[in-house]
Amino acid sequence: MSDSQLVEFVRQAILSGLIVIAPVILMGFIIGTLMGLVQAATGIHEPVVGLVPRLLAMALVLVMVMPWMVERMVELLRNAAGGS
């Protein structure tokens, strides 16, 4: 593997990792923002109130997109191994 191929593979790996984790991080951000608004509106400033819904939503999204994530990572590894 030449230097340019290695650099391209690392670039693809980083980009694929960011794309794969984006739905989970985005859901955590959305739920965190909504829970922050609810906490500000109600005056309840307990950390668990914001943490538990965020973790549950992120776990649900992770379970839902897991097949796509695995498929994406397998595709990256096949390309790295020189497969079709």
N, C-alpha and C positions, 0 to 999 in steps of 0.2 A: 504494500500500500504506500503510495507516494504521499508526500507532505500535503499536496493540494487535495488529494482524496480524503486524507484524515481530517483536514480542516473542514471540508464540505460535510463529512459525516458528523463531526461534532456540531456544526451549525444546524444540521437537520435534526440531530438529537435534542438540542436545546429548544429549537422551535417546536418540535413534536411534543416535548415535555410541557411547554407552556400552553400549547393548544389543548392537550389532554386534560390538564388540571384546571383550565379556565372555567368550565361550567361549575365546578365545585366552589372555586374561589368567588366567582360571581354571585352564586346563590348565598354564600356566607356574607358577602358584602350587602346584598339586598336585604336579607333577613336582619342582619345587624343594624342596618340603617332604620328599618321599620321598627325594630324593637327599641332602638334609641329614641325614636319619635314617640312611641307609646310610653316609654319610661319618663320622658320629659313632660308629656302631657298629663300623666297621672301622678307624677312626683315620686314614683317608686324607683329608687336608685340601687336596687340589689343586683349585684353582678350575675347571679344565677338566673335571674329572670331574662337576661339578654343572652346568656350563654347556652342554656338548654335548647331553646327553639332553633338557634343557629346551628348547633351541633346536629340536632335531629334533621333539619333541612339539608345540611351538607351530607349527612349519611344517606338520606333518601336519594339525593341526586347522584351520589357515588354509586349506589346500587343500580340506579336506572341507567347510567351511562357506562357501567363497567364493561359490557360486551364491546362497545365502540372503542373504549380505551385500550382493551387488550388487542383488538384488531389493529388499531393504529400502531401499537408498539411492536406487534408481530411483523407488520409491514416494514417498519423501520429496520428491524433486525434482519429480515430477509434481504432488504436492499444492502445492508452492511455486509452480509455474507456473500453477496454477488448473485443472489437468486433473481428470478424474473419478477 
